[in-house]
Amino acid sequence: MATEGLYPDMDSPALHRPVLAAEVLRQLDPHRDGVYLDATLGDGGHAASILECTSPTGRVFGIDLDPRTLTYARSRLMAYGRRFDCVHGNYADMLSLLQASGFSRVDGLIMDLGFSARQVQQPGYGFSFRLDEPLDMRFDPASSLTAGYVVNTFSEKDLAQLIFKYGQEPRSRAVARAIVRSRPIDSTGRLAELVAAALGPNRGRRLHPATRTFQALRITVNDELGNLESGLDSALALLSPGAALVVISYHSLEDRLVKNFISRERSGCTCPPGIPECLCGRQPTLRQDNRRIIRPSDAEIASNPRSRSARMRVARRL
């Protein structure tokens, strides 16, 4: 697939600036001869920094669900030759994807759960209410479920539930009611207008009133939380002893899931509270060096406002 003309600002640093780049390297502590997995390759910013640090023999394997982004990352990182390889796929399947490529263990793993500026700014994704385009919201255009299908076929009750659960929109019922009454809805612009009208004047809101609804639809279409749960379990099976698991999330639903996963794997025991002695015999698999969330500095936020909501959690394989 040719990349010429596909990404008109391929060389723009604003489009592929990795979040918390220095902190990712500090936590991964990559070394020569190591093998590292970027499970959310994106534009390849984190992968490039790891490859630079591990020259001349360190390797990076990348996974991404969006084949359009993967094409760009391959082009960007081809200069590293055989030290870099990547595959189109879901990080929920990272264990089988790496095994199929000849890897059984990695010396560090990064999951940056955000989406790139290109996916918001370029047409064809349907993620943004700033572009009036078909309701899509798929990272992988080959997947079957679209935001248009959800918006136009789900019941009012189901829409309200998913907008409340995944978008944390307190007035989800009003939004769902407005959607159902206005069907069919075929564009992001029309959906954004309906949500804004249903929620009323934008008093005291920093974000566009449709932000939470769009988030809920994107999470639903891509099964983001279900895939994250599966991905974390797969990561555990891939990490070598002492290897770091670095996860950057951007909203509380993701962060809570990562936090609970690390907490569970740190404790090991899954016996019900109140039992005086462990009966399950399950041993801890992770240790957490820094229990506080790592956030971008004020300087990084000033230079890259998209990093503002990033939250990093780190654990190491025992």
Helices and strands as residue ranges (DSSP letters): G 13-15, H 21-28, E 35-38, H 45-53, E 59-64, H 67-77, G 78-83, E 84-88, G 91-93, H 94-100, E 106-112, H 117-121, H 147-153, H 156-167, H 172-181, H 188-199, H 211-222, H 224-238, E 239-249, H 252-267, E 286-287, H 298-303, G 305-307, E 311-317
